[in-house]
Amino acid sequence: MELYITDLGTMVKKRDDLFEITTSEKKVAVAPQKIKSLVLAKGIFLTTDVIKLAVENNIDIVIVDDFGNPYGRFWQSKFGSTANIRRKQLEIFGTQKGVEIAKQILIQKIKNCAEHLEDLKIKREAKKEFLDKQIKEMKKYIYQIKLVEGDVNAKRGTLMGYEGNAGKIYYQTLSELMPKEFKFEKRSMHPAQDEFNAMLNYAFGILYSKVEKACIIAGLDPYIGIIHTDNYGKKSLVFDIIEGYRYLASRTVFSLFTQKRVQKYFFKREGNEVTLVGDGKKVLVESFYNRLEKKVRYNNRNISSLDKLQFECHEMANRLISKENY
């Protein structure tokens, strides 16, 4: 399981080879064998013995900010990119093969969003015509992306433009179907300008940490990407790979709002900025991790979305160092 700790002042200690977690209300002990990741929000205390116990049991420790974005982590020293994979990333990602990888990622992202809208037609007969129109408009950009050829650096703007246009249609559609009091104007990142985007951004932060971990375990260098530019300190490949999995976050968040599980007190507003807080984080984290662990069909097997992510990162690494490549 993913152990997500958000309560301010919580203490995490090691006791008899167990993680002992003490909050203002209770004290619990958890065996390391039951934990995949330990995610800590601001204001959590832990001992170095906890770090050692986690490392010895291949448990990822992630430190996240108020928006769910990871800004530090501990992991096994054996994890990391091999020189061969890193060289191949540099060689291939800037070529026509890199463009093909980028196209695959963006096309899959649009397909995932379109599939979500298809599913939303169920029990929404009055909105069926509207949804069909939106889906058709989104899929036009899949065709446009397929036609793109050339160096990825020259075509990056074109590819991102097509993906961005499809994304606008997707989020406009979700807003149209949201409860009246939670409709939103557009996607807003940091700062979020409404409740939907505040919760979605936090879910993306959780997802970001999972993608980074999958890259590291597979031996991929998170900093060498294809689609997103290589700014200093930016994990470009993480931003690339996450595109194909963002729908898991948007599906989760949209469902929480439409199922009326979201309350106004889940959020704090300061000026034009809206932040997810307290019980809102707990509701989202539980729902999102359930979504990530839900079984999906992959290569004739039923596995979780997190396992699928890991397999796809391994597949990318293996294809990079194989003679056939992409």
N, C-alpha and C positions, 0 to 999 in steps of 0.2 A: 504494500500500500504506500501511498504518498502521505507522509506525515507533515501537515501544513499547520504551522503555529503562528497565530496572529495576535494573541492576547498580550498587551503591553505588560512587561514585568515578569513574564513566564521564565522560570529557571529550568534548564535542561542539564542534568548531571548523569554520570555513569554510576550505577550501583549494581554489583554482582553481575557484570556483563549484560546489564539491561540499561536502556535509556529511561531515566526517571524524570518525568515532566511534572513540574509543580506550578499551578496557577493560584490565583487568589481564592479559588473555589474548591480545587481538588488536587490530588496527587495520583498519577498513574505510572505504571512501569510497562515498557514495550520491548519485546525481544527484537534484536537487530534483524533476525531472519524474516521478520514480517514487514520490513521497511525497504522500499526501493530508493526513496529520496526523502531528505529532511529539509523542508523549506521554512525559512525563518523570516518573519517580518521585522520591522523596526522595534527596538526596545526589548529584544529577547536576550537572555543571558545563557551562556553555555561554557563548559569547562573544556580544557584541552584534552582531557580524558574522553570526552564525548567525540571530539574530532578524530582521535586515534581509533576509537571503537568503530566509528563510521567508515573510516578509510580501510580498516582491517576487514570489514564486511562489504566492501564495494558499494557503500551507500554515499550517494551524492549529497553534499550539503550546499544549499543555495541560499544566499542572502538577497532579499528583494526589497525594493523601495515601496513607497506608499501607493504606487501605481501598478505593482506586481512585476515590475521589470527587474531582472537579476542584475546586481552590480558586483557580485563577488561569489566565489564558490570554492569548495575543497573537493578534490577528487584523487583517485589513485594516480601515483606518479607514472604508472605503466601506460596510462591513457595518453594519447597524443598522436599527432600526424607523423607518419614515416616520411623520410626525405623523398622517396620515390613517388608517393602519392602527391606530395606537395609540388614536386616538379611537374607532374602530369597535369595538376590543376592549373598551373601557370601556363603550360604549353597549350592545352586544349581550350581553356575557357575563353581565350581571345581569338579563336578561329571560327570558321563556319560551323564546326562541330559544337562550339560553345553556343552559337546562335540556335542550333537545333535543340540543345539542352534547355536553353532559355524558353524557347517556343513550347516545348513539352510542359514545362512548369506552368507557364501562364495559361496555356490552353486547358490544362487540368484544373487550374483554379477557376476559370470561367465555367467549365463543365460542372464542377462541384456546386457553384452558386446557382446555376441554372437548375440543377437537380433539386436543390433546396426549394426553389420557387415551384417546381413541379409538384413536390410533396405538399406544398402549402395550398394547392388547389383542392385537396381533400377537405371536405366539410366547409368549403368556401365557394359554393356554387355561384354566388352573386359576383365573385371576383374572378371567375375563371377566364372570361374574355380579357380582362385587364392583365392577368398573369400571363396568359398566352402571348399577348402583345409584347410584354416586357422580356419574356424568355426569348422570343424571336429576335428582338433588338440586341440582346446580349450575345446571342450566338453568331450574329453577323461579324463580331470582332474575332471570333475563332477563325473564320475564313480569312479575315485580313491578316491575322498573325501567321497563318500557314503560308502566305505568299511572301513573307519577309525573307530576304536572303542577303548575305554579305557579312562583313566584320561586325562582331557584337558591339564594339565601341561606337561604330557609325550608326548602328540600328537600335541602340539602347533606348533612345528617346521615342522612336516610333513604336517599339514594343510596349514600353511603359505607358505610352499614350493610349494605345488600344485597350490595354488592361485597365487603365484608369477609367476610361469611358464605360466599360462594362461594369466596373465596380460602382460607378455613380448610379447606373440603372438599378443594380442590385439593392443598394442601400435606400434609394428612393422608394423602391417597391416595399421593402421591409417597413419603412416609416409609414407608408400608406396603410399597412395592416396592423400597426401597433395600436394599443389602447390610446384614446384621445389625449389623456393627460401626459403621455410619454412619447408622443410623436416628436421627431427630430428633423432638423432642416437638412443636415448633411453630415458626412463623416468629419469628426474633429478628433485630433490625436492629443497632443499635449500643449495646452490644457484641453480636456474634454469640456464641451459647452452644454452638455445635457446628460441625463441619467443613462440613456442607452449607450452612448459613447464612453462614459466613465466605466461602466461595467464591461463593455467590450474591450477597452484598452487593458483592463486588469486581466482579463482572460488571455489576451494576446501576450501579456507579460509572462504568464504561466507557460503558455505554449512556447514562447521564445526559449525559456530555460530547458524545455524538453528537447527542442531541436538542436540546441547547442550541445547538450549531452550526447545525443545520438551521433552528431558529427564527430565529436571527440572519440567516442568508443569505436567508431568505424575507421578512425585514422585520418579523417578529412580535416584540413585546416579551415577553421571557421572564418578566418579573415580573408580567404581567397575566394571571391564570389564571381558570378557571371553577369547577372542582371543589375545588381546594385553596385554603385561605384565604390571604389576602394579608398574611402576616407580613413585617416589615421584613427586607429582604435575601434573601427567599425567592423563587426563580424558579418561581412558581406554575404558569405555563403549561408549563414543562418537566416538572414533576411530573404535570400532566394528560396531556400527549401520550405520555409514557413508558409510561403504563398499557397502551396498545395494543401495546407492543413488549416488555414484560417477559417474555413467553413465550419469546422468543429466548434470553434468559439462562437461564431455568429449564430449557428443553430441553437447552441445552449442558451445564449443570452436572449435571443428572440423568444424561445420557449418560456423562459422564466417570466418575461413580461406578459406574454399573451395568456399564460396560465395564471396570471394575477398573483404571482409569488413575490413580486417586487413591491416594496413599500418606500414611500418618500423618505423615511428616516434612515434608509440604507445609504443616504448620500449627504455630503456636506457641500454647500455652495458658498463660495467666496468670490464676489464680483461675477465675472463671466466663467469662472472655473468651477467644475463639479467633480467631486472626488468620491469614490466608493469607500465606505467605512464600516467598521464593526460587523454587525450581523449581515450586512450586505456581502462582505467578503466571504463569510462562512457559508452562506447560501450558494454563492457562485462557485466557490471552491469545491464543495460537495457535488454539485450538479455537473461541473466540468470534468472532474476526475471520473465520475461515473460514465460520462460520455467517452472519455479517453480510454477507459477500460472495456467499453462495449465491444463485442466481437463483430468483426467485419470479415468479408471473404477476400482472401489474398492468396494467389497461387494455389488454389484448390484446398485451402486450409482456413479454418476459423481462428483468427487471432485478434488481439486488441489493436486499436488504432496506434497506440504507443509502440507495440511490437512491429506493426507495419512500417511505422516511421523508421525504426531501427534497421529493419531489413532493407528498406529502400536506400538508406545511407550506406550500408554495407555493399549493396548492389552498385551504387555509384562509384564507390572506392574500387571495387573489383573491376568494373568496366574501365576505369581510368588507367589501371596498370595492366590490363589485358592487351594483347596484340590487336584485337579487333577494335578496342575502344568504343566509340559511339558511331 
